[in-house]
């Protein structure tokens, strides 16, 4: 049941069931229909792709004193007064003794490794040493909007594949437009051709500073080092630590169809894509084989825990055929899964939730180790599934938007759908021993159980979006209001405040990765408690909401400027573990630190003009909340685990978030007199 305050107005009202998308059919059709929003996608740029990389700003090592202060601010609403008092004493001791030594060593290491950031290697190892199975736990997905010109699986796949190959070719040739974060008006001079040409003529060793400072920080160059691992890259399982293995280039992709794997050449030796008609012909040739699903889909091995998959892979590679097959998969540009047994319909009951589940948790016809995989449904919906360890969320989003726009802007009307393939596709045949077949069967049973326990719910909140006049007038971003609404939703269901992580990219710095904005603050806690008080006035509640939003703005700016606490504390802990793993400082053994790192609520924005859905998994005891802010609506995707997870289902929490968002918005509508 949706919880709401009595003062929710019609302008911020929500449907009785926010999962019934058919109640908002015109809005849904607009949200799910793609249009080209960047006619210059995949056009050569006058600034070479890597021209700015050498001179990017370096991620600063935060001051120990400020990190300790921000850490105390972050844990205070999460723990009891008694625990907080004990934590204060621990932090004081850390700041005066062990922390000083660890900080000094971290700064010294950072100063002699100017080619990277202080957190990059340790942050990568954090993922690569994780033994958890990848599906649901360590992947996230985007579901792109429909292309009305390409409403079938093969046409959409053919154009997306050629767009992807073009993206990789331009990156290799140094003609792909560098990544910028633009701030301010679209008419600012930093977007003009003369400014780009000026930056291109600037020497590499200070060109990024010229671009940023010369634009008045309206154009901030972003790190593109992760693009080296976007294509022709894979995560190879290890005993204790996995490896990211990248190849210079390739001419082939791997197509998965009905659990079988096929090698398809899609480019020439210079990475120039084949014509769409030829790619279409080769995909059509696969479907015309009408293959029966295999007894065991070898892709199921990639759903195992990483140590077990390492053992299986070693056994498989004892046969030269399997070894050759794995090398072809590892070196492929990317994976394309053709799912001709699935359709996507957001207007059906549960259709949006089913689409996210299909993307995140299907064990059949998948290969989870590749940096990303393209999944195409029978009705031409494209999903992009991303493996997290290589840290390429920003790279994948840029690639996805460029491939989407470049594909949508080109018509399929002239494509010859009857062309014959000029080269046959090759099916990969495997040699599996009885023992490997049994392991595959057990892996399938385990994956089926994970799918059964995985709970996901996608809801649509209408009438409020990124172009909302009220929020613009108050200088409040929808994301900020969403973060406070998530806190209110949790409080209403559980009467507590828990550790909340809003993932935030730090690619404005050389080899930056992600850090966490801590959304659970004293201010947000105060607001959530006031909302449950019958004695608090509307004005008090509104003032508390605005105070919580302001605090979130400050915390976001802290992370954006490179001074987040999570990366810094994690780096200090890694230094301590390398010095003496048996005697860590008390700060890292303190229950407050474990509470902060629990991330019961993990949140992230997936907003993009190319995206209509997507999501990710959650920690065992909490929720994963992905959201998309579009024009006139917000999409919430909530996930959790049944049984071992929270008391309330994903649907309960999703509806509670929508109700909290409506109530928070209504508070902002009221004037100073509470009307």
Secondary structure as UniProt FT lines:
FT   TURN            6..7
FT   HELIX           10..12
FT   TURN            18..19
FT   HELIX           21..24
FT   HELIX           25..32
FT   TURN            39..42
FT   TURN            49..52
FT   HELIX           53..55
FT   HELIX           64..76
FT   TURN            77..78
FT   HELIX           81..96
FT   HELIX           98..111
FT   TURN            114..115
FT   HELIX           120..128
FT   TURN            135..137
FT   STRAND          139..144
FT   TURN            148..149
FT   HELIX           153..172
FT   TURN            173..174
FT   STRAND          180..182
FT   TURN            186..187
FT   HELIX           189..191
FT   HELIX           193..201
FT   TURN            204..206
FT   HELIX           207..214
FT   TURN            215..217
FT   STRAND          219..221
FT   HELIX           225..229
FT   STRAND          233..236
FT   STRAND          243..246
FT   STRAND          252..257
FT   TURN            258..259
FT   STRAND          260..265
FT   TURN            269..270
FT   HELIX           276..288
FT   HELIX           298..303
FT   HELIX           306..316
FT   TURN            317..318
FT   HELIX           320..331
FT   STRAND          335..339
FT   TURN            340..341
FT   TURN            346..347
FT   TURN            349..350
FT   HELIX           351..361
FT   TURN            364..365
FT   TURN            368..369
FT   STRAND          372..377
FT   TURN            378..379
FT   STRAND          382..387
FT   TURN            389..390
FT   HELIX           393..408
FT   TURN            413..414
FT   TURN            417..418
FT   STRAND          426..427
FT   HELIX           434..453
FT   STRAND          454..462
FT   TURN            466..467
FT   HELIX           469..473
FT   TURN            474..475
FT   HELIX           478..494
FT   STRAND          500..505
FT   TURN            507..508
FT   STRAND          514..518
FT   HELIX           522..531
FT   HELIX           538..560
FT   TURN            561..562
FT   HELIX           565..580
FT   TURN            581..582
FT   HELIX           586..589
FT   HELIX           591..597
FT   STRAND          601..605
FT   TURN            609..610
FT   STRAND          611..616
FT   TURN            620..621
FT   STRAND          623..630
FT   TURN            631..632
FT   STRAND          633..641
FT   TURN            642..644
FT   HELIX           650..669
FT   TURN            672..673
//
